[in-house]
Amino acid sequence: MNSEANWVKIAQQFQETLGSSMHKVVVPTVLTKAMPPISSAVSGLQFDPAKLLEIQQAYIKDASALWNNGLTPNAAPASVPTDRRFSAEAWHTNPLAHFSATSYMLNSQALMGMAEAVEGDEKTKARVRFAVEQWLAAAAPSNFLALNAEAQKKAIETKGESIAQGLQNLMHDMRQGHVSMTDESNFEVGKNVATSEGAVVYENAFFQLLEYKPLTAKVFEKPLLLVPPCINKFYILDLQPANSLIRYAVEQGHRTFVVSWRNPDESMQDKTWDDYIEHAAIEAIQVTREITGAKSINALGFCVGGTILATALAVLAARGEKPVSSVTLLTSLLDFSDTGILDIFIDETAVKFREMQMGQGGLLKGQDLASTFSFLRPNDLVWNYVVGNYLKGETPPPFDLLYWNSDSTNLPGPFYAWYLRNTYFENNLIKPGKLTVCGQPVDLSKLDMPAYIYGSREDHIVPIQGAYASTQVLKGTKRFVMGASGHIAGVINPPAKKKRSYWTSDKLTPTQEAWLAGATEHPGSWWSDWSAWLKRQAGKQMAAPKTYGSRKYKVIEPAPGRYVKVKA
């Protein structure tokens, strides 16, 4: 009985710790601004007594075994942590380090169990889980030189050189304002990333329009316009020739145009969602048609670019215009009912805070967004590099995707505030006539062109159920495809590498789970499936143009243009 009372007291201390300090110590500033304090989320928490008792019994059993093992001379380790943070030999040959890692894993298991034992609504439970995960990620013994046996061994082997190099790396990262995920000195936009040959054929205050050089003698009559997310730079679609979706589209015979968003500065601090729809997405569609002479085009939107593109098409439909004959949505949300982990940051308090802070003007800094997304996977995208860069004195290897990930972009405050409230919080895009954008009522059900909708199975930004939900919103013929891996790796998966797999089904069901039950898995990349689908939408073939642009729209500069090179 006393044992159970002690465990209840521990649960109360767990709650107090969450409420008083965890959000201040662990969660980065951008996250504490984006969501109410953890204290408000956990005040008055109740725990499932049965689960607490189960956790207590398991903890006492495992902790006793660990302690007794430590008291036995020359005893074999009671258990070997399977976490890759502690996989190096030094963690197992050093008794103190092994005890530290094993006890950390034991405590982590108990704390996460307590988080799961919280009784309450799903958002509160998700917030508690997230806070505990952040605290545990930061508190790992691998993050501290005094406890990291692997880093200590390297310091001895290098006679302190690794520590000196780690300090240099720390000073370098402090100057640049973010933790290095790759050796950024190895990359330069236009030199070894974003290298597909093309030209800027139009620009305004919001974007540059890039046209790419044809790689086939003939091209399809309907050009392809790609609208990437404005919260990142477009060259995720053109990292290297071998993994460039842009180059792949060109090789398939599509006359390809891409929106390269301007990285907003103070001159754009008052720009709105309407501005991005009217002066960017709609403008890009119109200019692409004028340059090519095509009555209609095919368009692709990636992530937020897909949300922007669909909104623009709804505005045009309300005006009686249908200039896009097919649409491709890659890991995009139209129905924001399921936004995954990002939902914990969104409620009336958080949205009002952003509206008061920047709804009438201001900039959301790119590094704030980058930090938010990194801390969604703290062990992989934060502490892994802290340990490698600073404790071990290592230089992270060159990796084009991580260079892109660090090349952040700002967002205009009014644009961001509108986006938060009307999509993530109130889910207004799927409510016919609820929103007025560019003077027109938005009704996505009026989009009846063929649609190719792609979602990634392990996507933590756009959950697969959220991606699938677009099939229930759009009214034309639809094809849904699910790829393996996450938000980026699932999309950037060229066929030549023969990696991963994808799932297809000709029968659309009300839910993604039911769809998957009837889907067929295929080895390799979904790109081939998309290419076959897009060719059926692209019309007849014609001789490829020999020049960029047109008489009205002349070449401004070579691709990738100036806008993409501007740093946040």
N, C-alpha and C positions, 0 to 999 in steps of 0.2 A: 504493500500500500504506500509506504514511504517512497519506494522507488518510482511508483507511478506519479506521485505528487511532485517528485523532483523533475520528472520528465515534463510535466505540465509547466513547471517553473521555467524550464529550458525553452519551452515553446513561447512563453510570455517574453523571455529575454530575446528570443529570435525576432518577435514582432517589434519590440522596442528598438532593437538594432537596426532593423529595416527602416523604421519610421524616423529615427533620429540622425543616422549618419550615413547609411549606405549610399543614398543617391548623391550625397555631397562628395564622397570619397571616390566612388567607382565610376559612376556614369558621367561621360564627358559633358561639358557645358552645353553643347548643342542639344543633347537629349533632355537635360533638365529644363531647358527652355521650351522644348517641344511637347512636354507632358507635365501634368501636375506633379508636385513633390511626391516621392514615394510614401511619405508619412500619411498623406491623405488617402492613398490607395490602400494602405494596410491598417489604418486606424480601425479598431474594433474587430480585428480578424478573429475568426473562430476556426478551430481545427477539429477534424474528425477524430474522436477519441480512439476508435479502433485502430485507425492507421497510425496514430501516435504510439500506441502500445506496441504495434508490430515493428515500427521503426526503432523503438527503445530496445526491444528484445534483440533485434538483429544487431544493433550497434553495440550493446553490452557484450554479446557473444564474440563479435569480430574484434572489438577493442581489447577484450581480455586475452584472446588468442595472440594478438599482436604484442601486447605487453608481456605476456608470459614467454613468448618466443624471444623477446629482447633480453630477458633475464637468464636465458639458457646459454651458457658458453658454447661457441662454435655451432650454434643451431642454424639450420638452413632457413632461408627467409620464409616467413609464414605465408606470404603471398607475393606475387610479382606484379606490380602495376602494369597494365596493358596499355595505358595512355602513352601516345607517342612522345609526349613531352618528357617522359622518364624512361625512354626505351634504350638510351645509350648505356654501355657497359658500366660507366662510372657510377651510375645510380644504383647498381646492383652489387658492385664490389665494395662500395663505401657503406658500412653499416648505418652510420648516422643519416646519410643521404637516403638510403633505402627506407629507413624508418620514417623520415620526413615525408617522402613521396607516398608511402603506404598509408600513413595516418591522414595525409591530406585527402587521398582518394576516399578513405573511410568517412571522414568528416563531410566531404562533398556529397557522398551518397546519402548521408543522413540529412543534410540540409536540403538537398533537392527533394528528398522524400517528404520533409516537412512542408516544402513549398507545394508539393502535390496534395498534401493533406489539408490545405487551406479550404475552408468552405466559403463559397461566395459565388458571385456571377463570374462568367468566363473571363471578362476583361480584367477584373481584379486579380484572378488567379494567374492570368498571363503576365500581368505587371509584376506580381510577386516572383514568378519564375524568372522573368527577365532580370530583375534586380539581383536575385540570388546568383544567377549565372554570371552576371557582370562582376559581382563581388568575388565569386570563386575563381573566375578567370584571372582577376588581378592579384588574388592572394596566393596563387600557386607558388610553391617553393622554387620552381624553375625560374621565376622572375627576379630572384634576388641572388646576387653574387655570393653572399654568405651561406646560402643554402644550395646553390646549383653546383653539384659535384662535377658535372661535365665542363662548365665554364672554369671552375677552379683547376681542373686537370689541364685544360688548355693553357691557362695562365702560367702554370708551372712549366709545361713543355716549351712554351715560347719565351720563358724568362720574363714575363710581364708584358711582352709586346702586344698580346691580344687585348690587355686592359688599356694600354696606351692608344691602340687603334680604336677601341670601343669609345673612348673619350673623344677622339677626333670625329668619329661617326656621329656621336651625340651632338657635338657642337655644330657639325654640318647640318644635321636635321633641324636643330633649333633655329639656325639661320634661314633655312628654306621653309620652315613653318609646318612641316609634316614628317612623319616617320617614313623613311625610304623603304619601299617594297621591292625596288629593283635598282640597278645602277643606271640612273637616269641620264648619265653622261654618254651612254651608248646609243641614245636615240635622238633623232631630230625629225620633226614633222616635215615631210616633203623630201627627206633624204633617205631614210630607211623605214619609215612608217608613212602611210598615206601617199603611196608612190604611184598609184595608177595614173596613167597619162590622160590628161584632160585639160580643161580651161574653165575659168570663171566667165560666164556669159551674161550674168545679171547680178546686181546687188542693190540692196537698200539698207535702211538702218537696222533691219532685223536679220537678214541672211544674205549669203551669196549662193547663187545657183551654179553648180558645177555640171558641165557636160563632159562625158568621157569618150575617148577615142575608140571608134569601133574596132573590133579585132576579128571581124568576119566580113566577107565580101558583100553579104546582104544582111539587112536588119529587118525586124518586124515593123509593120507600119505604125503600130501603137507603141509609143515610147513608154519607158518605165521611170517613174519618179519615186525616189526614196526619201522618206521623212524620218530622220533619226530623232532620238530624244533630245530636247533642248537642255536637259540637265547633264548631258555629257557631250563630248565632241564626236563628230560623225565618223571619224576614222576607226572606230571599233569595227566598222563595216569594211575597212580597207587597211588592215594592220600590215600584212605582208602579202606578196603576190600569191603565196600558197594557201592563205586562209582568208582571202578577200572575197566577201560576198558581192561587192561591187564588180570586181574583175570577173567573177564567175557569171554574173548576169550579162556582162558585156560579151563574154565568150559564148554565151548561149544565143547571141544574136539580138539582144535588146539594146536599143538606143537609150542609154542610161543617164539620168540626171539625178543629182543629190542636193538636198538642202544642207548647207553648212551654216549653222547658227552663229550669229555674232555673240561673243562673250560679253554680256552686259556690263557697262560701267555706269558712273553716276548720271550720264546723259540719258540713260534708259530706266532710271529708277521709278518712273511713273507709268511704265507700260503695263498694259492689262492683258488678260486672256483674249479679249476681243481683238486687241492689236495683233497678237500672234496668229489668230485665226485669219483676220482680214488681210493683213499686210505681209504675212509669211506663207501660211499653207495655201490659202486661196490664190495669192499672187504667184506662188511657185507653179501651181497647176495651170494658171492662165499663161504664164510666160513659156512654160514647156510646150503647151499647145501651139502658141504663136510661132515659136522657133521651128517646130517640126511640121506645122501645118496639119496636125492630126485633129480630127473632130473630137476624139476622146482618147484618154490615156489609161494606162494601168498604174496604180499607186500602191506603195508599201509604207506602212508605219511601224516603227519599232518602239516598244515600251511607251513612254509618254508621247512619242511621235505618233503612235497609233491612235491615242486618245485625241490628240490635236487633229489628226487627219480625219477621223470619223466626225468630229464636231464640225470641221470645215465642210465636209460633204453634206452634213445635215443642213447647214446654213444655205449651201448652194441648192439643195433640193427644195428648201422652203422658197427660194427665189425662182423655182421652176427650171433649174439648170442641173444637168447630169453629165458633167465633163469627164467623169472617171467611170470606165466600163468594168473594172474589176479592182478589188481591194485585197491586200494582204496585210494581216495584223500579226506581228511577231511579239509574243509575250506582252500583250497590251491588255489594259483594263477598260471596259466600257461600263460594265456592271461592277460597282465597288462594294458589293455585299461581302465578299471575302477578300480581305487585303493582307491576310497573314499576320506576321509579327508586327508590321507597321501599324496595325490597328491600336496597339497599346499607347501610341503617341497621340491619338486623335480623340478629343472630346471637346465639349463646348468651351471649357476653360482654355485649352491649348489653342483652339481656332481663334477665339476672341483675342488671346494674347498676340498672335501673329497679325491679326487685323488691326489691333491698336498699335502694334510696333511698326508695321510696314504696309498696311493696307492702302494708305494714301500716298506712299512713296518710300523708297529705300531699296536696299539690295539684300538678298539672302546670299551670304558669301559661299562660294563654292566649297571651301574647306569645311564649312559647317555640314553641308550635305555629304561630303566625302567621309567625314568622321562618323556621321550617323550610320551610313551604310557599312562602314568598317566594323563598328561596334555591334552590328547585328551578328557578326561572326568573330568575336573578340580574340579567340585563341588563334585562329587562322590568319586574320588580317590586322591584328594589333600586336599581341604579346609575342607571337612567333618572331616578329621582326625586332621587337625590343630586345629579346634574348639574343638573337643572332647578331644584330648590329652593335649592341652596346656591351653585353656581357661577354660575348665570344669574340668581338672585334672583327666580324665577318662583313664582307661586302656582298649584298644580295646579288645573285646572278642576273644578267640582262634578260628581261621578259617583256615582250611588246605589250601584252595585255595589261600587265601591272603598271607599265609606264603610262598607258592610256588612263588607267584607273586613277592615277595620281594627278592627271592633267585636268583639274577640276574647272567647272564653269559656275558663274554667278547666275542668279535669277532675279528679275524685277520683283519687288515686294508685292505690288498689287496683283500681278499675275499669280504669284505663289499663294497669297491669301485667298484669292478666288478659287484656285484649284483645290486647296485644302477643304474649304467649306463645301463646295458644290460637287466634289467627287468623293474624297475619302470620308467626309463626315456625313453629308446629307444624301449622297448617291443620287443626285438630281439628273444626271445625264440620261438615265434610262426612264425618266418620267416624262412622257410626251407633253410638250408645251410648258413644262415647269420652268425651263430656262429660256431667256432671250439672249442670244449672242449675235452681235453685229446687226441688231435690229430685227432678228428673225427668231421665231419660236423653234426650239430644237426638238426634233422628233427622229430618233435614230431608226425607228421602225420604217421610215420612208426610204431607207437605204436598201434597195433591192437588187443591187449588182452582185455578181458572183463574188464570194469571199473565201479566201484561204486563211484559216486561223490556226496559228501555231502556239503551243504552250510547252514549257519544259517541266519535266516530272519533279525535279528537286528545286524548283525556283522558289527562293525565299522572298523575292521582291514582288513577283506576280504569281501567286499560288496557282497551281494547275487548274483548280476548280474555278478560280477567277478568270483565267484565260478562256476556259471552256464556256463560261457564262455568256460570252459574246455570241455563241451560236443560238442562244435563246432571244437575243436582242435584234440581230440583223435578219432581214426577211427574204433575201435572195437565196439562190442555191449556195450551199456552204460545204466546205471540206475542213474537217478538224484533224490536226496531226499533233501527236505528242512526241517530243524528243527526250532522250535521256539527258541527265545532268542538270545544270542550273541555268540561271538567268542569262549569263553570257556564254559559258562553255557549251550549253545546249544549242544556242543559236549559231555560234561560230564553229561550225563542224563540217569542214569541206569533205566532199566525197573521196578525194584522193587518199586521205589518211585512213579511211576505212575504220573509223572509230565509232564507238557507241552504237545506238540503235534508235529506231522510231516506231511508233504504233499508228495504224490507220484503221478506219472502219467507215464503210459507206452509210451506216445507219446512225443518225444522230438521235440521242435520247435526251430526256429532260435533265439528267445529271451526268457528270463526268465519270462517276463510279460505274454507272450502268453502261456508259459508252465503252469504258475500258474493258469491262467484262466480255464484250463482243469484239474487241479490237485484235488485230493481228500484229505481231512484232516483226520488224524487218531489220536485218543487220545494216550498219552503215549510217549514212547521213540522209536527213530529210530533204536536203537541197535538191536531190534528184527528183523526188516526188513533186516538190514545188515547181521545179523547172518544167516538168511535163505538164502540170496544170496550167502554168502561166503561158506556155506556148499556145494552148488552146484558146486563150483570151486575147492573143496578141495580133491577130489578123494576118494578112498576107505578108510576104517578104518583098523587099525592094532594095535597090542598090544603096549601099551604105554611104552616108554623106562624106565628102572629102574635107570639109571644113567645119569648124565649130560655129555655133550661133547662127545668125542670119544678118540680113542687111540692117535690120532694126536693132538687133541685139548682138553687138560686136564683142570680140574677146577683150576682156579687161586685164587678165593676167593668167599665168599658168596655174593649173590645179597644184596643190590643194587650196591656194588662195591665202589672203592675209588673215581673214577672220579666225580661222582655226588655229593660227599661231599665237593669238593673243592669250596671255596667261591671266588667270583670275587674280 
